[in-house]
Amino acid sequence: MCGICGLVALDGSEVDASGLAAMSRTLRHRGPDSDGSFVDGPVALAARRLSVIDPAGGDQPVENEDGTVRVLLNGEIYNHRELRAGLERQGHRFATASDTEALVHLYEEHGPGFVTSLRGMFALALWDSRRRRLVLARDPFGIKPLYYRNERGVLAFASEPRALPAGEIDLRALQAFLALNYVPAPLSIRHGTSKLPPGHMLVWQGSREPRLERFARPEPPAAGDVRTGDVAELCEELRARLRDSVRAHLTADVPVGVLLSGGVDSGALTAFAAAEAPSRIKTFSIGFEEASFDELAGARRVAERYSTDHHELIVRPDAELLPDVATAFDEPFADSSALPAYLVSRLASQHVKAVLSGEGGDELFGGYYTYLADVLAPRVGPLTAALRPFVGALPSSERRASFDYGAKRFVRAAHLPPLERHCGWKEIFSRDARAELLRLGLHADYDPLEGQRSRYAETEGAEELTRLQDVDLGGYLVDDLLVKTDRAGMAHSLEARVPYLDEAVASFAFALPTKLKVRGLAKKRLLRLAVEPLLPRSVVHGRKRGFSIPAAAWLRGPLLPFVRETLSPERVRRQGFFEPRTVSSLLDDHVAGREDLSRQLWCLLSFTLWQAQAPAAKIALAA
């Protein structure tokens, strides 16, 4: 795992590399073990390295035999040994045992298309000095981040936006953040800075403008091509694919642990890792004093079953920690589970350099309650209009996945078309709410669901639930969950690996019919059946787990003084984005228990904390 960055003079002249060292220093947390740089005419490259494979010999940039191709890699290539064997048969000579070196030789054989042969997670930059060609690429699932900015004839890129010029705040990104809790690709919060989308490459050659193109897109098959057959055989195949993926993701020259939430996804990873790892596996869990949120009991059962070296901590509300989390993410990020993710990553980093994490299991196998609602809504959606007054009057609860919260969300959107209702259940601030919240003059004519609509349209002909899972895979997973996992881990120089996001696993999951994912009130049906022999029954058939926090209770209790100060009318007015009266009303309604507005308040709190430590910026009024 690394942090990479670079500069390119797009007119082909000598690049001014005077700022390269400063860019690299901002990424030191991503790679504290070593750093390297290279300048060649119009291109300047730099990397910070966290040494996981070939610690002694894999410093970057890595070059080919004659030094004409150099590459930077943030991530891990799990099939590098197989690639290396084939390349050596073709006459290529290797100087290191690192996975990164396979890239330069693979490029020599296949050009930019070499990225389609990679199994792993990656954001990379490759410079071909002979052809004067730069290639930036990001893995098909978007596990590793890459940002870029084209300004005044210079293309700058980096693993995190903190290494790039700050720029103005993009109102489209702000609108999207308020609706979704995160900023979706290709936008970033800074106008003019873009995220390279998953499965895309950016190619620059000579004095031409950079060219963006897609090289891979995981997607579901047509409805008529879903998998059928004996369930027992499908379970056996799934176990084999997961075991193979975990084996590949354990590839390292340092110990690899597991983030164990106490649920079925991370429990399965622990079971396979314990069987495949060369030594006793280390597991890391977090818990809460609030009983409905605490999941340590399930994690302990799995840890005991597989005799792991288990470590855990209890998360308590700590206002002093919230600014640190905001700084680590370097962009507004309002998923409250970032707090426990940050803490469990800090815990794990004291023992290992890399961990396995269960991201992707819910999106691929049908683990969210919204998927139950997606299947139920076509049958009962027309009836929900009559229920809205009664459901809306339900008192607010502080329990996780409370009935009142779910019921209110369901009746609000169940009557809408499939994509709109699916997104409506997860929406933070609606269009009308955003209009009331934002100061006059800060409204952008932008649809936050633009990206989801485009992705949804691409899968016409697939089963409806699978299409909605695919929307989450390309949006919520990439720009929320994987950002959380990457930033929380990298803040503590910890590499997070995600075995569910492996092509062999994902293609199998995409091909499953709806009934093997969601049926009645059962979620992740086939995955649970497949891992039933491996895990305690209470874990396999327990309700959905995750590192979610009791935000509703904390915002009414121990964090309330901090929130009132951070979102005070004076500070909100000085910040200049939101209407102070609207913010105060949201806080008062939540504290009084009239409605659970914890997600909205956490969104505003996160933005305010980020803005307080971010470089000062004007607002970009242009869309």
N, C-alpha and C positions, 0 to 999 in steps of 0.2 A: 504494500500500500504506500502511496506517495502523494505528494502535491506537485503538480506540474504547472508551468507557466511559460509564456513566450511573447515575442514581439515580431511582427513582420512588416517591412516597408513594402507596401503594395505596388509602388512604382518600380520595384526592382533595385532601388538604390541601396547604399549602405545603411543599415538600420542604426538608429541611435540607441545603443544598449545601455546607456547610463542608468536607466531605472530598473534594469533587470534584477540586480542584487536586492533591491528594496522589495520588489514583487516576491522574490523567493523567500525573503525573511518573513513576510506576512503568512507564509504557509508552513512555517517551521513545525507547528504542532502536528501536521500531517506526516512529517518525515523528519524526526529528530536525529536519526542515526548518521546521515551523511547528506551532502549536497553536491551538486555538480552543475556546470553550465557550458554552453558552447555558442559561439558566434561565427556566422559564415555569411558574409555579404548582407542580404536583405533579412536574414533570419537570426534571432537570438533565442535560445532555449535554456531553461533551468528546471531543476528538479530537486525536491526534498524527499529523502528515502526513509521509509520504515522497513527495515530489512526482515523479511519473512522467509523468502526462498533465496538460497545462496547468499547468506549475510556477508561473506568475505569478498565475493566476486561480482556482485550484481549492481554496483553503483552506476548511476545514470548521468548523462545519456549513454546508451549502449550503441556500439557501432558494428558495422560489418567488417569483413576482412581488410578492405582497402580504405575504410573510413569515408566512403561516399554516401552511406545511409546511416542516419542516427535516429534513435527513437527514445521517447519518454513514455513511461507507462504508469498510470495510477490504477491499480487493480491487481488481479491475479489471472493467469492463463492456466487452466487446470489440465488441458491436454498438451502442455508444452513438451512433455517427454515423447509422446507419440509424434508430434510435429518434428521434433529434433531428430528422431530416428530416421524419418523419411527424408529430411533435408540433408542429413549426413550421407545417406545413400546417393543423393544427387550431387555430392561433392562439396557441400558447404562445411566450413571448419568453424568450430565453436571455441571461444576463449573463456567462457564462464559456464556455470551450471544454472544460471538464472532463467526464469521463464521469459523475461524481457528479450533476451537475445534471439529467441526463435522468431520474433517479429521482423527483424531486419532481413533475415534470410528468406522468410516466407514472402516478404514484399519483393525481394529480388526475383522470385519465381512468378509471382502473380500480380504485381503492381498493387494499386489501391484495393483491388478486390480481395486481397489477402485477409481482410477482416472477417469475411464470411466463413473462414476455416477455424475461427477461434471459439473455444469453449471456455467461458469465464466471464468475469466482470472487468470492464475496462473503460477508461478514457485515455486516449493516447494522442501523441503528436509525433509525426515522423517527417524527417527532412531528407529529401533526395537531392544532394548537391549537384549531381550530374545532370539531372533533368530540371533542376531549380523548382522542385515541387514540394509543397507542404501538404500533409494529410492530417486532419484532426478527425477522430472517430470516437463514438460512444456506443457501448454495448446495447444489444437489442432490447433489453429490459430497462435500461436507464439506471443501472445499479450505481454506477459511478458518475459524478457530476462533471460538467465542463461548461464554462461560461466564456463568451467572447464579445469583443466590442470593436467595431470598425469606425474609427474616428480620425479625421485629418490625415488620411492616407496611411494610417497604421492600424493593423489588426493586432489586438492584444487578446490573449486567452489565458485562462487560469482555472484551477480546480475550484476556487471559491471567489466570489465577487470582490472580497476585500482586497485582492491583489490588483484590481482594475480601477481606473478612474471612476469616481463616485457618480457623476452625472446627476440629472434631475430625477425627481420621483415621477414615475409613469402612472398617470391616473387610470389607465386601463388595468394595470397591475394592482393598483389599490382597490378598484372596484372588484376585481376577481378575488383578491385576498379577503375582502369583507364578505363575499358570498361563499367562498370555499374553505377559508381558514389557511390557505397557502397560495402561492403565486404559481400558476401553471405555465409550463414550457409552451412556447419559446420565450415568454415574457420573463423579465426579472423586475424587481421593484425599481430599478434604475433605468430610465429612458435611454435607449441606445445600447444597453447591455442585454444580450440574449443567452438563453440556455440552448446548447446543442441538443436537439431532441433525441430520444432513444433510437438506436438503429440507424443513425444518420452519420454522414461524414461531410466535412467541409474541406474542399480541395482548392488550393491556390497554386498557380503555376505561372512563372514569369511575371509579367506586368498585368495579367488579367485580374478581373474581380473574382473573389472567392465564389466557388460553386457549391451549393448545398444539395445533397442528394441522399435519398433513403437507400440503405443496402439490406435491411432486414426488418421484418414486421411480424412478431408472433401473432397469430390470429386463429379464430375458431373455424372449423370446417362448416360446410353447408349442412342444413338440418338432416339431409338424407345420408350424410356420411358419418354420423355419430357411431360410437362403439356399441356393439351389442355382444351378447354372449353370456357365458356362465359367470355369475358374480364372484364365485370362488377363484376362478381363473384370473379375473380382472384384479382381484385383491392381491393375488400372487405376483402378477405383473407389476402392480404399483409398488409393492414392497421391494421388488428387484430394482426398479428404476430409482426409488428413493435411496436404497442402500448404495447403488452405484454413484448417485449424485453426492451423497455424504462422503463416500470414500474419496471422490475427486476433490471435494471441498476441504478435506483434511490434509491435502498436499501442502507441506510446509517443512521448514527446517527449524521451527520453533513449536512449542506446544499450542494446540488450538482448543479452546473451551467452548461451552454452549451457554447462551442466555436462555435460562429455563423459566418460563412464565408460569408453569403449572397447568397449561392446557395441552391439547392434543398435538398441535403443530410442533412446539418445541420439545414436547415429550418424545415424539417419534424421532426427532433429530438426536436426542440424547441416547435413545435406545440403539440406533444405528451407529452413532459415534462410539459408544462404549464397545460395540462389537468390532469396529474397524480400526480404532485408534491404537497405536503401538504401546501406549501407556495409559494409566488411569486418567479418565477424562475429568476436567474441572467444570463445574456448573455454577451459575450465578443467578440469584433470584432476589426479588424485592417484595416487600409486603407492606401492609397498612394497618394501623390500629383500628380503622373502621372495618367491621366484620364483612360487610357486603362487598368490599373491594379487595380484601386480603385473599391471596391465593397461594400462600406459602405451604399450606397443608398438601396441596396437590404436587407442588414442586418437590417437597421433601419425600413424598411417596416414590416419585420417579427416581430421585437421587439415591434413596435407600435401595431400591430394586436393582440399580445398576452400580451400586457402591462407588458413586462419583465422589470426588473431592469437592464437597459442596460449600458454597459461601453465600451468605444472604445478609440483607439489611432491611430495616424498617424505615419507610419514607414518612417524614412528618412535614407539615407546612413550614417553610422557611423562606420568608420574604427576602432575606439577604441573598439567597441563591438565584432568584429570578433574573436579575440583571446579568448575571454570569451566563445563564442559559441563553438569554437574548443575544449576548455578544457572540457566543459560540455559533449561532445559526447565521449571523451576518446578513440576514434578510428577515422581514416579518414572517413569523411562523407561529401559528396559534394552536397547534395540537398540544393539549395540556399534557399528554403522555411524554412529551419531550423532557419533562422534569425527571420522572423516574428513569427514562432511557439514559439521561445524562449521568444520573447517580449510579445506575447499575454498570454503565460503561466505565466509570471511574473505579468502581469496585473491581471489575474484571481486569482493568489495566494494571492493577497491582500484582497480578498473578500470571497473565498471559499477554501475548501480543495480538492474538486473533481469536475470534469467536464465531460460532455458527448462530444464526438468528432465523426466526420462523417467518419473516415477511414473505408474502406471496401465497401462503397456504389458504388464507380466507378467500382471496380473489379467485384463485384457480379452482378450489374445491367447493366453494359455496358456504362460507362460514359466517356471513353477516346476517343480522336480523333483517336488514333491508332486502335481502334475497328472499326470505320468507314472505315479506310484504309484497315483493314484485310478483310472486306466484299467486298470492292471495288476492291482490287488488283487482284483477280483471273480473273476479266473481262478485266481489262485494263493493267495489268502488262506487257504483251508482247509488248505493244505499247510504254512503257516509255523510252526505249533505245533511240528512235529518239528525245525525248524531253529533254534529259539530257543537251545537250549543251545550249539550250535556257533557261532552268530553272536555270542552274548553273550561268548564266550571270545576274540573277536578283540582284538588289542592296539589301543590308542588311537593314532590318527595325528594329526598337526598340520597336514596339508594341507587346503586348502579342498575342501569337498564330498567328503571322504574316503569310501572304500568302507565302512569299518567303521562310521562314524557313520551313514551312510545305511541300511546294512543293519540295524543295531540298531533304528533308528527304524521301519523298514518292518515287520520281523517283530513288533514290539511291538504294532502296531495294525491290521495288514492284515486280520485276521479280524473286525473290528468293522463295524457298519453304516456307510454312507457318510459321514455327517457326523461321527460319533464318530472314525472312523479318520483322516479328513482333519484334524481338530483334534488328534487324538492324536499325529500325526507332528510337530506344531509345539509341543506342550505343553512347558512348561519344568518346573514342579513338578506332578506328578500329585496327585490327591486325597490318596493315602496319604502322599506326600512332604510335602505341605503340613501334614498333621496331625502329622508328625514334626518339622517345622521350627518351626512356630509355638508360642509359649509357651502354657501352659495358660490357658484362659479367653479366648483370642483367636480362637476358631474361629467363623466365621459360617455359618449355614445358608443357603448361597448357591451357586448353580450358575454358575460363570464363563462357561458356554456358553449362558446364558439368551438373550442377544441373538442369537447365531448360530442357535439353534434357531428362534426366531421368524422370522428373516429366511429361513431355509431353508424353513420351512413356507409362506411366501408364494409360492414359485416352483414349487409342485407342478405337474407337467405339462410342465416344461421339461426339456431334456436334462440328465442327471445331472452331467456335468462343468461345464456352464454354471451349474447351481445352486450348486456349490461355489465356482466363481469369483465368483459374486455374493455369497456369504458373505464371501469375502475382500475384495471391493470395499466392502462395508458395514462391515467390522470392521478387519482388519489394515491395509488401505490407509488408512482414515480415521484410525484412532487410533494407528497406528504410523508408517507411511511419510509421510503428509501432516503429521503433527505434527513429525516429524523435519525435514522440508523447511522448514516454516514457522518453527520455533524456531531452527534452525541459521542460516537466512537472516536472520531478524529480529534475532538477536543482533548481527548486523553491519549492520543497516539495509539488507538486500538482499531484494528481492522475487523470489520464485520462482514461475514460471508453468508449468503442466502441460498441454501441448497434447493429450495422449492423453485427458485427462478433459474432453472436449468432447462434447456430445450427439450431434453428427453422427458422430464417431468411435466413441463407445461404443455407440450403437444398431446400427451396422454390425457391430462386434465381437460383441455379444451374439447377433446373428442368425446367426453362422457355425456350421456343424455341428462336432461334436467333431473329426472327421477333418481339418479344416482348421486346427485348433489343435494337437492332440496326436495323434500316430500313431506306434506303435512307440516308438522312443527319440527321436523328433523333436518339438521344442517350437516353438511360434509359427510353424507351417508357413506360413500364408498371409502373415503379416507379413514373414517372411524372403524369400519368393518376391517379394513386392511391392517390397522395397527392394534386391533383388539387383543391379539395374542401377545403383544409386546408391552402393554401398559396396564396399570391398575384400572379397574372398571370405572371407578369414580372420576378418573381423568378422561377416559375415552368418552364417557357419556355425560360429563359435566357440562355446564353452560359455557359459553364462549369466554375465553380468558384473554388477558392482555395487560399491558402496563398502564391502564387508565387510572386516574386519580379521583378522589372524592371532591372534585372542584366545587360543586354546588355548596357543600357544607363548609369547605374552607373559605370560600368567598363571603359566606354569611358569618363566619366565625373568626378563626385566628388570622386570616389574611385581610380581613375587612379594613383595619386601620391603614395598612399599606395601600390597598386598592383605593380607598377614599383619598389618600394623599396623591397617588399617582394619577388618578382620574379626576382630580379636583377641578372645578370650573375654571379656576385661574390658570392651571397648567394646560388644560385642554384648549382654552382660548389662546394661550401663548403658542401652543403647538401649531394651531391654525388649520387643522384638517376637519375636526368634528364640531358639531353644535354642542356646547357645554350643557344646555338644558336637556337635550336628548340623552346624553351620556348619564347625567345625574338621574334622570327618570328611569333608565334601565337599571341602574344600581339600586335605586330605592325599591323598585318593583321586585327585584330579586331578593333583597334583604328582607322584605316584608313577606316573602313566601307566596306572592301572587302568581309567580311563574318562575320556572327554572330558566334563567337567562345566563347561566354560567358560561356557555360556549360563546355567547356574544360578548360578555364581559372579558373573558380570557383573550378573545380576539383583540379587543380594544387595548387591554393591558399589554399584550405582546407587542402590538404596533408601537405603543407609546414608549415602552422600554427599549425597543430597537431604535426608534427615532432619537431617543435621548443620547445614545452612544454612537450613532452613525454620523459620518461626515455631513456637515450642513449641506443642504441641497435645495434648490428652487423646485417648484412644481412644473412639470412639463404639461402644458395645456394642450399641446398637439396630441392627437390620437396616434 
